[in-house]
Amino acid sequence: MATIKDVAKAAGVSISTVSHVLNGTRFVSPDTTEKVMSAVAGLHYAPSAVARSLKQSRTRTLGMLVTRSANPFFAEVVQGVEDACYRQGYQLLLSNTANDEQRQLVCLQSLVERRVDGLILLSIADTPLLRQQLATLNEMPLLLLDTDIAGIKALRVKGDSIKGGYQAARCLLTQGRREIGFIGYTSRHPVTEERLQGVRHAASEQGVGIPDRWIIDGNLDCESGYSAMCRLLHLPDRPDAVIAANDLMAMGAMRAIQELGLRIPEDIALIGYDDIALTAYTSPPLTTIRQSGDKMGQMAAETLIAAITGNGEREHSVVIEPELVQRRTVITSDLRPH
């Protein structure tokens, strides 16, 4: 069995540096961190506490990584996970990575060292360093929730994002909107890329193209939704409708539109994604694609616990169907908010 000394030798660093990388007790440069994690993966190294835990009885604890726990949709998902854990006598350890890759690696290692029985990764971006670290988990059950990571053996629970994007675009196209923009986080997040894929598919069916200048990347929060929408609005040929990758970006976009004195939906139609509770109370109420965060969270916890107890598969995918929620940001007729 490999030791921490073997890892240090393979990575060409000191033992203390390896310890700092694995425990997050000091800042280590990304290059050095990558060397250490590569050595860990290559040697199949596990700290002794983890090795012991693999031989002992279960702790009846799940670990969960969340990119931003302040996101209302993520809060709904976490609530669903906690409810399912409570019903089955499990505890939940939650770590917020704040979209920081170094912090993400430290949080993941910390959860493993606490001997959790299984891990849930919520909306985590796919990176080479993350894949290296996940490869060291050996037989620990892993569930990817509302995300995907290439080449990783895991359970998966996610919404049908291609279908959701398709529904959003079809809604706009049937209202006569043919100049559709998209704001999201397509460069590193497979789920938002799938939503854009669905939008493009619906548009192509109607002979409508979506130029690259109408696709703006952002960080899935209100601030980036606002700045992305500002960029679209200042184009000489701005779109007459915009689909946001989530509701927070749509809310930021709504402010940018209204600050320019434009009307929603008369001048620009807008659709969000997730159907967080706040969307029924925006002005005007936001048309969006519903995927139940609570349901996704409960399904994730139940699926992972089944795998831990031997009552379920270790590689299995569950897909949650999306639903269009029609409010006031696409059409002007008198609809009662859902």
MOMOPE-V545930 format. One record per residue. RES is the residue in one small letter. PHI is phi as a letter, one per 20 degrees, with the letter a starting at -180 (NA if undefined). D_FIRST is the distance of its C-alpha to the first C-alpha in whole Angstrom. Layout:
RES|PHI|D_FIRST ; RES|PHI|D_FIRST
//
This chain:
m|NA|0 ; a|f|4 ; t|d|7 ; i|f|10 ; k|f|11 ; d|f|10 ; v|f|11 ; a|f|14 ; k|f|15 ; a|f|14 ; a|e|17 ; g|m|19 ; v|c|19 ; s|e|19 ; i|f|17 ; s|f|19 ; t|f|20 ; v|g|17 ; s|f|17 ; h|f|21 ; v|f|20 ; l|f|18 ; n|d|20 ; g|m|23 ; t|e|25 ; r|a|26 ; f|f|28 ; v|c|25 ; s|g|27 ; p|g|26 ; d|f|26 ; t|f|23 ; t|g|22 ; e|f|21 ; k|f|20 ; v|f|17 ; m|f|17 ; s|f|17 ; a|f|14 ; v|g|12 ; a|f|13 ; g|f|12 ; l|e|8 ; h|l|8 ; y|e|7 ; a|c|9 ; p|g|11 ; s|g|10 ; a|f|14 ; v|f|13 ; a|g|10 ; r|f|13 ; s|f|15 ; l|f|14 ; k|e|15 ; q|e|18 ; s|f|21 ; r|f|23 ; t|e|24 ; r|l|27 ; t|c|26 ; l|d|26 ; g|d|26 ; m|b|28 ; l|d|28 ; v|c|32 ; t|f|33 ; r|b|37 ; s|f|37 ; a|f|41 ; n|f|42 ; p|g|44 ; f|f|42 ; f|f|39 ; a|f|40 ; e|f|42 ; v|f|38 ; v|f|37 ; q|g|39 ; g|f|39 ; v|f|35 ; e|f|36 ; d|f|39 ; a|f|37 ; c|f|34 ; y|f|37 ; r|f|38 ; q|d|35 ; g|m|34 ; y|d|31 ; q|d|31 ; l|c|30 ; l|d|29 ; l|d|30 ; s|c|29 ; n|d|32 ; t|e|31 ; a|l|34 ; n|l|33 ; d|d|31 ; e|f|28 ; q|f|27 ; r|f|27 ; q|g|26 ; l|f|23 ; v|f|23 ; c|f|24 ; l|f|22 ; q|f|19 ; s|f|21 ; l|f|22 ; v|f|18 ; e|f|17 ; r|e|21 ; r|m|19 ; v|f|22 ; d|f|22 ; g|a|23 ; l|c|24 ; i|d|27 ; l|d|28 ; l|d|32 ; s|l|33 ; i|e|31 ; a|f|31 ; d|e|29 ; t|c|27 ; p|g|25 ; l|f|23 ; l|f|23 ; r|f|22 ; q|f|19 ; q|f|18 ; l|f|19 ; a|f|16 ; t|e|13 ; l|f|15 ; n|l|14 ; e|e|16 ; m|f|18 ; p|f|22 ; l|c|23 ; l|c|27 ; l|e|29 ; l|d|32 ; d|l|35 ; t|a|33 ; d|b|31 ; i|c|28 ; a|f|28 ; g|m|25 ; i|d|23 ; k|f|23 ; a|a|25 ; l|f|28 ; r|c|31 ; v|c|34 ; k|b|37 ; g|f|40 ; d|e|42 ; s|f|43 ; i|f|44 ; k|f|47 ; g|f|47 ; g|f|48 ; y|f|50 ; q|f|52 ; a|f|53 ; a|f|54 ; r|f|56 ; c|g|58 ; l|f|59 ; l|f|60 ; t|f|62 ; q|e|64 ; g|n|65 ; r|e|62 ; r|c|61 ; e|d|60 ; i|d|56 ; g|d|54 ; f|b|50 ; i|c|48 ; g|a|45 ; y|c|41 ; t|e|41 ; s|f|39 ; r|c|35 ; h|d|36 ; p|f|36 ; v|f|38 ; t|f|41 ; e|f|41 ; e|f|41 ; r|f|44 ; l|f|46 ; q|g|45 ; g|f|47 ; v|f|50 ; r|f|50 ; h|f|51 ; a|f|54 ; a|f|55 ; s|f|55 ; e|f|57 ; q|e|60 ; g|m|60 ; v|d|59 ; g|d|56 ; i|d|54 ; p|f|54 ; d|g|51 ; r|f|53 ; w|e|53 ; i|d|50 ; i|d|48 ; d|f|45 ; g|b|44 ; n|d|41 ; l|m|43 ; d|c|44 ; c|f|48 ; e|f|48 ; s|f|47 ; g|f|49 ; y|f|52 ; s|f|51 ; a|f|51 ; m|f|54 ; c|g|56 ; r|f|55 ; l|f|56 ; l|f|59 ; h|e|60 ; l|f|60 ; p|f|63 ; d|c|62 ; r|f|60 ; p|f|59 ; d|d|61 ; a|b|58 ; v|c|55 ; i|d|52 ; a|d|49 ; a|f|45 ; n|b|46 ; d|f|48 ; l|f|47 ; m|f|48 ; a|f|51 ; m|f|52 ; g|f|52 ; a|f|54 ; m|g|57 ; r|f|57 ; a|f|58 ; i|f|60 ; q|f|62 ; e|f|62 ; l|e|64 ; g|m|67 ; l|e|65 ; r|d|66 ; i|d|63 ; p|d|63 ; e|g|67 ; d|e|66 ; i|b|62 ; a|e|60 ; l|b|57 ; i|c|54 ; g|d|51 ; y|b|47 ; d|p|46 ; d|m|49 ; i|f|48 ; a|g|51 ; l|f|52 ; t|f|53 ; a|f|56 ; y|d|58 ; t|f|58 ; s|c|61 ; p|f|61 ; p|g|59 ; l|e|56 ; t|f|56 ; t|b|52 ; i|d|50 ; r|e|48 ; q|c|45 ; s|f|44 ; g|f|42 ; d|f|42 ; k|f|42 ; m|f|39 ; g|f|37 ; q|f|38 ; m|f|37 ; a|f|33 ; a|f|32 ; e|f|34 ; t|f|32 ; l|f|29 ; i|f|29 ; a|f|30 ; a|f|27 ; i|f|25 ; t|e|27 ; g|n|27 ; n|d|31 ; g|b|30 ; e|f|28 ; r|e|25 ; e|c|27 ; h|b|31 ; s|d|33 ; v|d|36 ; v|d|39 ; i|e|42 ; e|f|45 ; p|e|47 ; e|b|51 ; l|f|53 ; v|d|55 ; q|e|58 ; r|c|60 ; r|d|62 ; t|e|60 ; v|d|61 ; i|c|64 ; t|d|67 ; s|f|69 ; d|f|69 ; l|d|66 ; r|f|64 ; p|f|61 ; h|f|58
//
